[in-house]
């Protein structure tokens, strides 16, 4: 079975269940700071690989226009993200996420608060990095650190 055929929220729930147990074990052995560092490395590596795979799937090669289609897909997943849509102009894309179903899912699972942004928020930069070295992301605010919204600005350089 292709893992990409599993609905994204269900896939994230399964991943979080396993990663939550790994984190608890690591935290007992090496402390919270080092355990979070290891978890961040694991999640970022996975997201970077996903970004490379998504870029490779583009028939015309990586571009900002193609990259934006990942957001179309993410916003189409029921219960995943609440957004105000995105603005695409020339070499820049802006997006405001006002609600994150992933963080809500992880909170509902009873995962430790400090792990939630690692499981969700740290994917964004790594995915963009994997997609193309020409894609630059700025995200000055994000819900995972207590802000009201995630503000994304992608620039194609």
C-alpha positions in Angstrom: 0.0 0.0 0.0 1.2 3.5 -0.9 1.4 5.6 2.3 0.3 8.6 0.3 -3.1 6.9 -0.2 -3.7 7.2 3.6 -5.7 10.4 4.4 -3.2 13.0 5.7 -4.8 13.6 9.1 -5.0 9.9 9.8 -1.3 9.5 8.7 -0.3 12.4 11.0 -2.2 10.8 13.9 -0.4 7.5 13.4 2.9 9.2 13.1 2.3 11.3 16.2 1.3 8.2 18.2 4.6 6.5 17.4 6.7 9.7 17.6 5.1 10.6 21.0 6.3 7.3 22.4 9.8 7.7 21.0 9.9 11.2 22.5 8.9 10.0 25.9 11.6 7.4 25.9 14.3 9.8 24.6 13.2 12.4 27.2 13.7 9.9 30.0 17.2 8.9 28.7 18.6 12.3 27.6 16.4 15.1 28.9 13.8 17.2 27.3 16.1 19.6 25.3 18.1 16.8 23.6 15.0 14.7 23.0 13.3 17.6 21.3 16.4 18.2 19.2 16.4 14.5 18.0 12.7 14.7 17.3 13.1 17.9 15.3 15.9 16.3 13.2 13.7 13.3 12.4 10.6 15.3 11.5 12.6 17.8 9.4 14.4 15.0 7.5 11.1 13.4 6.6 9.6 16.8 5.5 12.7 17.6 3.4 12.4 14.3 1.7 8.7 14.9 1.1 9.6 18.3 -0.4 12.1 16.7 -2.8 9.5 14.1 -3.9 6.9 16.8 -4.4 9.3 18.8 -6.6 10.2 15.7 -8.6 6.5 15.1 -9.3 6.3 18.4 -11.2 6.2 17.8 -14.9 7.7 21.2 -15.7 10.1 21.3 -12.7 9.9 23.2 -9.4 8.3 26.6 -9.5 6.4 28.8 -7.1 3.2 28.1 -9.0 3.7 24.4 -8.6 4.6 24.7 -5.0 1.4 26.6 -4.3 -0.5 23.5 -5.3 0.6 21.8 -2.1 -1.3 24.4 -0.2 -4.4 23.7 -2.4 -4.1 20.1 -1.4 -3.5 20.8 2.3 -6.5 23.2 2.5 -8.7 20.6 0.8 -8.2 18.1 3.7 -11.3 18.4 5.9 -10.4 19.6 9.4 -6.7 20.3 8.6 -6.3 24.0 8.1 -8.4 27.1 8.4 -7.0 29.8 6.1 -7.9 33.0 4.3 -6.5 31.5 1.1 -3.3 32.7 -0.4 -2.1 35.5 -2.6 0.3 34.7 -5.4 2.1 37.5 -7.2 5.1 37.1 -9.4 7.8 35.6 -7.2 6.0 35.8 -3.8 3.2 33.9 -2.1 1.5 35.0 1.1 -0.8 32.8 3.3 -2.4 33.2 6.6 -3.5 30.1 8.6 -6.0 31.0 11.3 -6.6 27.5 12.6 -4.5 24.3 12.7 -6.2 21.0 12.8 -2.9 19.2 13.2 -2.1 21.0 16.5 -5.7 20.4 17.7 -5.3 16.7 16.8 -2.0 16.4 18.7 -3.5 18.3 21.7 -6.4 15.9 21.7 -4.0 13.0 21.7 -2.6 14.3 25.0 0.9 14.7 23.6 3.3 17.0 25.5 2.9 20.6 24.7 6.5 21.1 23.8 6.3 18.4 21.2 3.4 19.8 19.3 5.3 22.5 17.2 8.0 19.9 16.4 5.4 17.5 15.0 3.7 20.2 12.9 5.4 23.6 12.6 9.0 22.5 11.9 7.9 20.7 8.8 7.3 23.9 6.9 10.8 25.2 6.5 12.2 21.7 5.8 9.6 20.9 3.2 10.4 24.2 1.4 14.1 23.5 1.7 13.7 20.1 0.1 11.4 21.4 -2.6 14.0 23.9 -4.0 17.0 25.9 -2.9 15.3 28.8 -4.7 12.3 28.8 -2.4 12.7 30.9 0.7 10.2 30.9 3.6 9.6 33.5 6.3 7.0 32.8 9.0 7.2 35.5 11.7 4.2 34.2 13.6 2.8 30.7 14.1 0.0 29.2 16.2 2.4 26.5 17.6 4.1 29.2 19.6 0.9 30.8 20.8 0.3 33.4 18.0 -3.2 33.9 16.6 -2.2 32.9 13.1 0.6 31.5 11.0 1.8 34.0 8.5 3.7 32.4 5.6 5.6 34.3 3.0 7.3 32.3 0.3 9.7 34.0 -2.1 11.1 32.4 -5.3 14.7 33.6 -5.7 
